[in-house]
């Protein structure tokens, strides 16, 4: 979207006629003018959150004219104010009762997932020279970023319009399933705000349209930070760069230095000891290392505290991806000798039950049995996000297990093999039902990213000896999923308009899953044509890599992330083109 679009959207938001009480008419008397006394009971955080996140001077002009006609009804207006007052003042709030009147309003909001238009024109594949030029540009971008920052940054961005899958029922599930009161507060108020945004002209400004599936990350709301999860994938990208043979000697040296530093950040800086289900202590990898390691700006570090996002706990995905990247990089750190499957077994859902393991079951359209949940309790027993379950995370658990099969003696240990096979069974049911293509099935990722990550998992599986593959996968699940995912990528993803990130994910899936070379051309052409879109920040723009649906839609990505995924996708396509046959 250009300047004209944003100027017009801003003008309409600022000059709209007010059709009922606004967010500020509803909330200012409760939060903006409220002085909290420490002996009054309740929770001061919700007042601070409102003033910081919703009542600030930047957002107020956009929403002060966004009104809801339903709130002209005094009884309905009073009911919502009473719910918010209970969230503020009650010692032990009844969160379902608090959320109910807001859930009713939320169900008046209609948001849709992107639906790219079909593309009928055929594309001719670019030359190897063109592909090599982009690979080198992406590799150079990552290495220069590391040299400039001392790490490769990733960014987070709030989209206050919220997620299309979060309806009234889902909001109540999240509000009651989260453990941290601060996180409940933020989910409550962000959800209330998104109703006013979505039903006003401000929606066009806060949520502009885009091409493709992955959402571009609009400035200036990008928050730079560092996590072991990101370092793990930047490590894989630089390893992929080296495998192409395209880096210069100096770049090869710089790349090895960056890889070693990122592996150390994953396994040492971000290491955290937790208690396993059998009482033993295990070293895992935390989502955000303690300050100053996440590299937040001083301003955002304070805002993060004010918003109630002060506690981060380890998660199964960051641990799996960090172990995998370190294994691929040749690390010999003793932490890798821990058989993670023993630990993950304590976080595996059993007997078809979603409870009590999964407390935030907003994707309960899928069968959780056999899958691993996301969040790991720290030693203090804290789990602020409750727990949820994501299919793509479970692919990462499979992938790291295949890479460490011998080290962890999986084939010699029936319990570990059973844990692995139950995750595979979960993936088969997900794909057989077709639910893997439904965004609602995924907590943190897009179906397109699931497809790419299955390709990554499949490649690790195929590196195992044939007899081992047959013992693990007794009913041909991996071939079954491969064909279904490949059909989705070839028949849906690349058959429609794509942006750069979509195209990179398509190439990763096609490259790992043996797609026919003719299907590579549209994605390759999309990437080549988009080179330069990132301006001074890199070859390409920032797009949605992963997201959180609560407390609102928070996207994670960045120009460097796009470069990493484009590099990996092009490296796979290049290898296929040079070989000229299926993988």
C-alpha positions as CSV (number, residue, x, y, z in Angstrom):
1,X,0.0,0.0,0.0
2,X,1.3,3.5,-0.9
3,X,1.2,6.8,0.9
4,X,-2.1,7.7,-0.8
5,X,-3.8,4.6,0.7
6,X,-2.6,5.3,4.2
7,X,-3.3,9.0,4.1
8,X,-6.9,8.3,2.9
9,X,-7.4,5.6,5.6
10,X,-6.1,7.9,8.3
11,X,-8.4,10.8,7.2
12,X,-11.4,8.6,7.2
13,X,-10.6,7.2,10.7
14,X,-10.0,10.7,12.1
15,X,-13.1,12.3,10.6
16,X,-15.7,9.4,10.9
17,X,-19.0,10.2,12.5
18,X,-19.4,8.7,15.9
19,X,-22.1,6.0,16.1
20,X,-22.4,5.2,19.8
21,X,-20.1,5.2,22.8
22,X,-16.4,4.7,22.1
23,X,-13.7,2.5,23.8
24,X,-12.7,5.6,25.8
25,X,-16.3,6.5,26.9
26,X,-16.5,2.9,28.2
27,X,-13.0,2.6,29.8
28,X,-11.7,6.0,30.8
29,X,-13.9,6.3,33.9
30,X,-12.6,2.9,35.1
31,X,-8.9,3.0,34.1
32,X,-7.7,6.4,32.8
33,X,-8.8,8.4,35.8
34,X,-8.5,5.6,38.4
35,X,-6.0,5.8,41.2
36,X,-5.1,2.4,42.6
37,X,-4.5,1.9,46.3
38,X,-2.3,-1.0,47.3
39,X,-4.6,-2.2,50.1
40,X,-7.8,-2.1,48.0
41,X,-7.5,-5.6,46.6
42,X,-7.7,-6.4,42.9
43,X,-5.0,-5.8,40.4
44,X,-3.2,-2.5,39.5
45,X,-1.7,-4.0,36.3
46,X,-4.9,-3.7,34.3
47,X,-4.9,0.1,34.9
48,X,-1.3,0.4,33.8
49,X,-1.9,-1.8,30.8
50,X,-4.9,0.3,29.6
51,X,-2.9,3.6,29.9
52,X,0.1,2.1,28.1
53,X,-1.5,0.0,25.4
54,X,-4.9,1.5,24.6
55,X,-5.3,4.9,26.2
56,X,-2.1,6.3,24.8
57,X,-1.8,9.5,22.8
58,X,-1.0,7.7,19.5
59,X,-4.0,5.4,19.4
60,X,-6.6,7.7,21.0
61,X,-7.2,10.0,18.0
62,X,-7.8,7.0,15.7
63,X,-10.4,5.4,18.0
64,X,-12.0,8.3,19.7
65,X,-14.7,8.4,17.0
66,X,-15.1,4.6,16.7
67,X,-18.4,3.9,18.5
68,X,-20.7,0.9,18.8
69,X,-24.4,1.6,18.5
70,X,-25.2,-1.4,20.8
71,X,-23.6,0.5,23.7
72,X,-26.3,3.2,23.5
73,X,-28.3,0.6,25.5
74,X,-27.6,1.7,29.1
75,X,-28.0,-1.9,30.4
76,X,-25.5,-3.3,28.0
77,X,-23.0,-0.4,28.6
78,X,-23.3,-1.0,32.3
79,X,-22.9,-4.8,32.1
80,X,-19.5,-4.3,30.3
81,X,-18.4,-1.7,32.7
82,X,-19.3,-4.0,35.6
83,X,-17.3,-6.8,34.0
84,X,-14.2,-4.6,33.6
85,X,-14.6,-3.3,37.1
86,X,-14.6,-6.9,38.4
87,X,-11.4,-7.6,36.4
88,X,-9.8,-4.5,38.1
89,X,-11.1,-4.9,41.7
90,X,-11.9,-8.5,42.5
91,X,-9.3,-10.5,44.4
92,X,-10.2,-13.7,42.4
93,X,-12.2,-12.7,39.4
94,X,-14.7,-14.9,37.6
95,X,-13.1,-14.6,34.2
96,X,-15.8,-16.4,32.3
97,X,-18.4,-14.1,33.7
98,X,-16.2,-11.1,33.0
99,X,-15.5,-12.2,29.4
100,X,-19.1,-13.1,28.5
101,X,-20.5,-9.7,27.5
102,X,-17.3,-8.9,25.5
103,X,-17.5,-12.3,23.8
104,X,-21.0,-11.4,22.6
105,X,-19.7,-8.2,21.1
106,X,-16.7,-10.0,19.5
107,X,-19.1,-12.3,17.6
108,X,-20.3,-9.3,15.7
109,X,-16.9,-8.9,14.2
110,X,-16.2,-10.6,10.8
111,X,-12.6,-11.0,9.7
112,X,-11.4,-13.3,6.9
113,X,-8.1,-15.1,6.2
114,X,-6.3,-14.0,3.0
115,X,-7.8,-15.5,-0.2
116,X,-5.2,-14.9,-2.9
117,X,-6.6,-14.8,-6.5
118,X,-5.8,-17.8,-8.8
119,X,-2.9,-17.3,-11.2
120,X,-3.4,-18.7,-14.7
121,X,-0.2,-17.4,-16.4
122,X,2.7,-19.8,-16.6
123,X,6.1,-18.6,-15.4
124,X,9.5,-19.5,-16.9
125,X,12.2,-20.5,-14.4
126,X,15.0,-17.9,-14.0
127,X,18.5,-18.8,-14.8
128,X,20.9,-20.3,-12.3
129,X,22.9,-17.1,-12.4
130,X,19.9,-15.1,-11.3
131,X,19.2,-17.5,-8.5
132,X,22.9,-17.4,-7.4
133,X,22.8,-13.6,-7.3
134,X,19.8,-13.6,-4.9
135,X,21.3,-16.4,-2.7
136,X,24.5,-14.3,-2.4
137,X,22.6,-11.2,-1.6
138,X,20.6,-12.9,1.1
139,X,23.8,-14.5,2.6
140,X,25.6,-11.2,2.5
141,X,22.6,-9.6,4.2
142,X,22.6,-12.1,7.1
143,X,26.4,-11.8,7.7
144,X,26.4,-8.0,7.5
145,X,23.5,-7.9,10.0
146,X,25.4,-10.2,12.4
147,X,28.6,-8.1,12.1
148,X,26.7,-4.8,12.6
149,X,24.5,-6.0,15.6
150,X,26.5,-8.9,17.1
151,X,23.5,-11.0,16.4
152,X,20.9,-11.3,13.6
153,X,17.7,-9.5,14.8
154,X,14.1,-10.5,14.5
155,X,11.1,-8.2,15.0
156,X,7.7,-8.4,16.6
157,X,4.7,-6.3,15.6
158,X,1.2,-5.9,17.2
159,X,-1.8,-6.1,14.8
160,X,-4.6,-4.8,17.0
161,X,-7.3,-6.1,14.6
162,X,-6.7,-9.5,16.1
163,X,-6.8,-12.9,14.5
164,X,-9.7,-14.1,12.2
165,X,-9.9,-17.4,14.2
166,X,-10.5,-15.7,17.6
167,X,-14.3,-15.5,18.0
168,X,-16.2,-15.2,21.2
169,X,-15.9,-18.9,22.2
170,X,-12.2,-18.8,21.5
171,X,-11.7,-15.6,23.5
172,X,-13.4,-17.2,26.5
173,X,-11.3,-20.4,26.2
174,X,-8.1,-18.2,26.2
175,X,-9.3,-15.9,29.0
176,X,-10.0,-18.8,31.3
177,X,-7.1,-21.1,30.2
178,X,-4.3,-18.6,30.7
179,X,-2.6,-18.7,34.1
180,X,-1.1,-15.2,34.5
181,X,-3.5,-12.5,35.6
182,X,-1.5,-9.9,33.6
183,X,-1.9,-12.0,30.5
184,X,-5.6,-12.3,31.2
185,X,-5.8,-8.5,31.5
186,X,-4.1,-7.9,28.2
187,X,-6.2,-10.5,26.4
188,X,-9.4,-8.9,27.9
189,X,-8.5,-5.3,26.9
190,X,-6.9,-6.1,23.5
191,X,-10.0,-8.1,22.6
192,X,-12.3,-5.3,23.6
193,X,-10.2,-2.8,21.6
194,X,-10.3,-5.0,18.5
195,X,-14.1,-4.9,18.4
196,X,-14.0,-1.1,18.2
197,X,-11.2,-1.2,15.6
198,X,-12.7,-3.8,13.4
199,X,-16.1,-2.1,13.2
200,X,-14.7,1.3,12.4
201,X,-12.8,3.0,9.5
202,X,-9.6,2.6,11.6
203,X,-9.6,-1.1,10.5
204,X,-8.4,-0.1,7.0
205,X,-5.5,1.8,8.5
206,X,-4.5,-0.8,11.1
207,X,-5.1,-3.8,8.9
208,X,-4.4,-2.9,5.3
209,X,-4.8,-5.5,2.5
210,X,-1.8,-7.4,1.1
211,X,-0.8,-9.8,-1.6
212,X,-0.4,-13.5,-0.8
213,X,-0.8,-15.4,2.5
214,X,2.0,-14.3,4.9
215,X,1.2,-10.9,6.3
216,X,3.7,-8.1,5.7
217,X,4.9,-6.4,8.9
218,X,4.1,-2.7,8.6
219,X,6.4,-0.2,10.2
220,X,6.8,1.6,12.6
221,X,5.5,-1.0,15.0
222,X,8.4,-3.4,14.8
223,X,10.1,-4.4,18.1
224,X,13.6,-5.8,17.7
225,X,14.7,-8.7,19.8
226,X,16.7,-11.9,20.0
227,X,15.7,-15.5,20.9
228,X,17.4,-18.9,20.6
229,X,14.5,-20.0,18.4
230,X,15.5,-17.4,15.8
231,X,19.2,-18.1,16.2
232,X,18.6,-21.7,15.5
233,X,17.0,-21.0,12.1
234,X,19.6,-18.4,11.2
235,X,22.2,-21.1,11.9
236,X,20.4,-23.4,9.5
237,X,20.2,-20.7,6.8
238,X,24.0,-20.0,7.1
239,X,24.7,-23.7,6.9
240,X,22.6,-23.8,3.8
241,X,24.5,-20.9,2.3
242,X,27.8,-22.7,2.8
243,X,26.4,-25.9,1.2
244,X,25.8,-23.9,-2.0
245,X,29.5,-23.2,-2.4
246,X,28.7,-19.6,-3.2
247,X,30.2,-17.8,-0.1
248,X,33.6,-16.1,-0.6
249,X,36.5,-17.4,1.6
250,X,36.0,-14.4,3.9
251,X,32.2,-15.1,4.1
252,X,32.9,-18.7,4.9
253,X,35.0,-17.6,7.9
254,X,32.5,-15.0,9.0
255,X,29.7,-17.6,8.6
256,X,31.4,-20.1,10.8
257,X,32.0,-17.5,13.5
258,X,28.4,-16.4,13.4
259,X,27.2,-20.1,13.6
260,X,29.4,-20.8,16.5
261,X,28.2,-17.7,18.4
262,X,24.5,-18.5,17.7
263,X,24.9,-22.1,18.8
264,X,26.5,-20.9,22.0
265,X,23.6,-18.5,22.5
266,X,21.1,-21.3,22.1
267,X,22.8,-23.9,24.2
268,X,24.6,-21.9,26.9
269,X,23.1,-18.4,27.2
270,X,19.5,-19.6,26.8
271,X,19.9,-22.8,28.8
272,X,17.4,-23.2,31.7
273,X,17.1,-26.1,34.2
274,X,13.6,-27.5,34.7
275,X,12.0,-30.4,36.4
276,X,10.9,-33.4,34.4
277,X,7.7,-35.4,35.0
278,X,9.8,-38.1,36.8
279,X,11.3,-35.6,39.2
280,X,14.8,-35.4,37.5
281,X,16.2,-32.1,36.4
282,X,16.7,-31.4,32.7
283,X,18.3,-28.6,30.7
284,X,16.0,-27.0,28.1
285,X,16.1,-23.8,26.1
286,X,14.1,-20.8,27.2
287,X,12.0,-18.7,24.9
288,X,13.7,-15.4,26.0
289,X,17.0,-15.4,27.9
290,X,17.2,-13.0,30.9
291,X,18.1,-9.4,30.2
292,X,20.2,-8.0,28.5
293,X,20.3,-11.0,26.1
294,X,17.0,-10.4,24.3
295,X,18.4,-7.1,23.1
296,X,15.2,-5.1,23.5
297,X,15.6,-1.3,23.4
298,X,15.4,0.4,26.8
299,X,12.1,1.9,25.9
300,X,10.4,-1.4,24.9
301,X,12.0,-3.2,27.9
302,X,10.0,-0.9,30.2
303,X,6.9,-1.1,28.0
304,X,7.1,-4.9,28.1
305,X,7.0,-4.8,31.9
306,X,4.1,-2.3,31.9
307,X,2.1,-4.6,29.5
308,X,2.6,-7.6,31.8
309,X,4.9,-9.6,29.6
310,X,7.7,-9.9,32.2
311,X,7.7,-13.7,32.6
312,X,8.9,-16.0,29.9
313,X,9.2,-19.7,30.3
314,X,10.9,-22.4,28.2
315,X,9.1,-24.1,25.4
316,X,9.3,-27.4,23.6
317,X,9.8,-25.8,20.1
318,X,12.7,-23.5,21.0
319,X,14.4,-26.5,22.7
320,X,13.9,-28.8,19.7
321,X,15.0,-26.3,17.1
322,X,18.1,-25.2,19.1
323,X,19.1,-28.9,19.6
324,X,18.6,-29.5,15.9
325,X,20.6,-26.5,14.7
326,X,23.4,-27.3,17.1
327,X,23.5,-31.0,15.9
328,X,23.7,-29.9,12.3
329,X,26.5,-27.4,13.1
330,X,28.5,-30.2,14.7
331,X,28.2,-29.1,18.3
332,X,29.5,-31.6,21.0
333,X,27.9,-29.8,23.9
334,X,26.9,-32.4,26.5
335,X,23.4,-30.9,26.7
336,X,22.7,-32.7,23.4
337,X,23.2,-36.1,25.0
338,X,19.9,-35.7,26.9
339,X,17.3,-37.8,25.3
340,X,14.6,-35.2,24.8
341,X,12.0,-37.8,24.1
342,X,12.0,-38.9,27.7
343,X,11.3,-35.3,28.8
344,X,8.8,-34.6,26.0
345,X,6.8,-37.8,27.0
346,X,5.7,-35.8,30.1
347,X,4.2,-33.2,27.9
348,X,2.4,-35.6,25.5
349,X,-1.4,-35.6,25.4
350,X,-2.9,-39.1,25.9
351,X,-6.2,-40.9,25.8
352,X,-7.7,-38.4,23.4
353,X,-8.2,-35.9,26.2
354,X,-7.6,-32.2,25.7
355,X,-7.6,-31.5,29.5
356,X,-5.8,-30.9,31.7
357,X,-2.7,-30.8,29.5
358,X,-4.1,-28.2,27.0
359,X,-5.7,-25.3,28.8
360,X,-6.0,-22.9,25.8
361,X,-7.7,-25.2,23.4
362,X,-8.6,-22.7,20.7
363,X,-7.7,-25.2,18.0
364,X,-9.7,-28.1,19.4
365,X,-11.0,-28.8,15.9
366,X,-8.1,-31.3,15.7
367,X,-7.4,-34.4,17.7
368,X,-4.6,-33.8,20.1
369,X,-3.8,-37.4,21.1
370,X,-0.1,-38.2,20.9
371,X,1.0,-34.6,20.4
372,X,3.4,-32.5,22.5
373,X,2.2,-29.3,24.1
374,X,4.1,-26.0,23.8
375,X,5.1,-24.5,27.2
376,X,7.4,-26.0,29.8
377,X,6.9,-25.2,33.5
378,X,10.0,-23.5,35.0
379,X,11.4,-24.5,38.3
380,X,9.1,-22.2,40.2
381,X,6.1,-23.9,38.5
382,X,5.2,-20.9,36.4
383,X,3.3,-21.3,33.2
384,X,1.8,-17.8,32.4
385,X,0.4,-18.8,29.0
386,X,-1.4,-21.9,30.3
387,X,-0.7,-24.5,27.6
388,X,-1.6,-25.0,24.0
389,X,-0.7,-27.4,21.2
390,X,0.6,-26.6,17.7
391,X,1.1,-29.1,14.9
392,X,4.2,-27.5,13.4
393,X,6.0,-27.6,16.8
394,X,5.4,-31.4,16.7
395,X,7.2,-31.6,13.4
396,X,10.2,-29.9,15.0
397,X,10.2,-32.6,17.8
398,X,10.2,-35.3,15.1
399,X,12.9,-33.6,13.1
400,X,15.3,-33.2,16.1
401,X,14.6,-36.8,17.1
402,X,15.6,-38.2,13.7
403,X,18.8,-36.2,13.8
404,X,19.7,-37.6,17.2
405,X,18.3,-41.1,16.8
406,X,21.6,-42.9,17.5
407,X,22.7,-40.5,20.2
408,X,19.4,-40.9,22.1
409,X,19.2,-44.7,21.5
410,X,15.7,-44.3,20.3
411,X,15.5,-47.7,18.5
412,X,16.9,-49.5,21.5
413,X,14.4,-47.9,23.9
414,X,10.8,-48.9,23.4
415,X,9.3,-46.0,25.4
416,X,11.2,-43.4,23.3
417,X,10.1,-45.1,20.0
418,X,6.5,-45.2,21.2
419,X,6.6,-41.5,22.1
420,X,8.0,-40.8,18.6
421,X,5.4,-43.0,16.9
422,X,2.5,-41.4,18.8
423,X,3.6,-38.0,17.4
424,X,3.7,-39.4,13.9
425,X,0.1,-40.8,14.5
426,X,-1.0,-37.4,15.5
427,X,0.4,-35.9,12.2
428,X,-1.3,-38.6,10.1
429,X,-4.7,-37.9,11.6
430,X,-4.2,-34.2,11.1
431,X,-3.3,-34.5,7.4
432,X,-5.9,-37.2,6.7
433,X,-8.6,-35.0,8.0
434,X,-7.4,-32.1,5.8
435,X,-7.2,-29.9,8.9
436,X,-3.6,-29.0,8.2
437,X,-4.8,-26.6,5.6
438,X,-7.1,-24.8,8.0
439,X,-5.4,-21.8,9.7
440,X,-7.6,-22.5,12.8
441,X,-5.7,-25.8,13.4
442,X,-2.4,-23.8,14.0
443,X,-1.6,-21.8,17.0
444,X,1.7,-20.1,15.9
445,X,2.1,-20.8,12.2
446,X,0.5,-20.7,8.8
447,X,-0.5,-23.9,6.9
448,X,2.1,-22.9,4.3
449,X,4.8,-22.9,7.0
450,X,3.6,-26.3,8.2
451,X,4.1,-27.6,4.7
452,X,7.6,-26.2,4.5
453,X,8.5,-27.6,8.0
454,X,7.1,-31.0,7.1
455,X,9.5,-30.9,4.1
456,X,12.3,-30.2,6.6
457,X,11.2,-33.0,8.8
458,X,10.8,-35.4,5.9
459,X,14.3,-34.7,4.7
460,X,15.7,-35.7,8.1
461,X,13.6,-38.8,8.1
462,X,14.8,-39.8,4.7
463,X,18.5,-39.6,5.8
464,X,17.9,-42.6,8.1
465,X,18.7,-46.1,6.9
466,X,15.8,-47.7,5.0
467,X,15.3,-50.4,7.7
468,X,15.1,-47.8,10.4
469,X,12.5,-45.8,8.5
470,X,10.4,-48.9,8.1
471,X,10.6,-49.7,11.9
472,X,9.6,-46.1,12.8
473,X,7.0,-45.6,10.2
474,X,5.2,-49.0,10.0
475,X,2.2,-47.9,7.9
476,X,3.8,-45.4,5.4
477,X,2.7,-42.3,7.1
478,X,5.5,-40.1,5.8
479,X,4.8,-41.0,2.2
480,X,1.1,-40.5,2.9
481,X,1.7,-37.0,4.3
482,X,4.2,-36.1,1.6
483,X,1.7,-36.7,-1.2
484,X,-1.0,-34.7,0.6
485,X,1.2,-31.7,1.4
486,X,2.8,-31.7,-2.0
487,X,-0.7,-31.7,-3.6
488,X,-1.6,-28.7,-1.4
489,X,1.5,-26.7,-2.3
490,X,1.3,-27.5,-6.0
491,X,-2.5,-27.2,-6.3
492,X,-3.2,-24.3,-4.0
493,X,-0.2,-22.3,-2.8
494,X,1.7,-21.7,-6.0
495,X,-1.5,-21.7,-8.1
496,X,-2.4,-18.4,-6.5
497,X,-0.8,-14.9,-6.0
498,X,2.2,-15.2,-3.7
499,X,4.4,-12.8,-2.0
500,X,8.1,-13.4,-1.3
501,X,7.7,-15.3,1.9
502,X,4.9,-17.5,0.5
503,X,7.2,-18.3,-2.4
504,X,10.2,-19.2,-0.2
505,X,8.0,-21.6,1.8
506,X,6.7,-23.2,-1.4
507,X,10.3,-23.8,-2.6
508,X,11.3,-25.4,0.7
509,X,8.3,-27.8,0.6
510,X,8.8,-28.6,-3.1
511,X,12.6,-29.0,-2.7
512,X,12.4,-31.4,0.2
513,X,9.3,-33.3,-1.0
514,X,10.3,-34.0,-4.6
515,X,8.0,-31.7,-6.4
516,X,8.3,-31.6,-10.2
517,X,10.7,-28.9,-11.5
518,X,7.9,-27.2,-13.5
519,X,6.2,-26.3,-10.2
520,X,9.3,-24.3,-9.0
521,X,9.0,-21.7,-11.7
522,X,6.2,-19.5,-10.2
523,X,7.8,-19.3,-6.8
524,X,11.2,-18.6,-8.3
525,X,9.9,-15.8,-10.5
526,X,8.0,-14.3,-7.6
527,X,11.2,-14.0,-5.6
528,X,13.4,-12.7,-8.4
529,X,10.8,-10.1,-9.3
530,X,10.5,-8.9,-5.7
531,X,14.2,-8.4,-5.1
532,X,14.8,-4.9,-3.8
533,X,11.5,-4.6,-2.1
534,X,13.2,-4.3,1.3
535,X,14.9,-1.0,0.3
536,X,17.8,-0.1,2.6
537,X,17.0,-2.8,5.1
538,X,17.7,-5.8,2.9
539,X,16.8,-7.6,-0.3
540,X,13.2,-8.3,0.8
541,X,10.6,-6.9,3.2
542,X,9.6,-8.3,6.6
543,X,6.7,-10.9,6.6
544,X,4.9,-13.0,9.1
545,X,7.0,-16.0,10.1
546,X,5.1,-17.0,13.2
547,X,2.4,-15.4,15.4
548,X,0.6,-15.5,18.7
549,X,-3.2,-15.3,18.6
550,X,-3.4,-14.1,22.2
551,X,-3.4,-11.5,23.7
552,X,-3.8,-10.1,20.2
553,X,-2.3,-10.9,16.8
554,X,1.4,-10.5,17.4
555,X,3.5,-11.2,14.3
556,X,7.2,-12.2,14.3
557,X,9.5,-11.8,11.3
558,X,11.9,-9.3,9.8
559,X,13.9,-8.5,6.7
560,X,16.6,-10.9,7.9
561,X,14.1,-13.7,8.5
562,X,12.8,-13.3,4.9
563,X,16.4,-13.4,3.6
564,X,17.0,-16.6,5.6
565,X,13.9,-18.4,4.2
566,X,14.5,-17.2,0.7
567,X,18.1,-18.4,0.9
568,X,17.1,-21.8,2.1
569,X,14.3,-22.1,-0.6
570,X,16.6,-21.0,-3.4
571,X,19.4,-23.3,-2.3
572,X,17.0,-26.3,-2.5
573,X,15.7,-25.2,-5.9
574,X,19.2,-24.7,-7.2
575,X,20.3,-28.1,-6.1
576,X,17.3,-29.7,-7.8
577,X,17.9,-27.7,-11.0
578,X,21.5,-28.7,-11.1
579,X,20.7,-32.4,-10.5
580,X,17.7,-32.2,-12.9
581,X,15.8,-35.1,-11.2
582,X,13.5,-35.7,-8.2
583,X,15.0,-35.7,-4.7
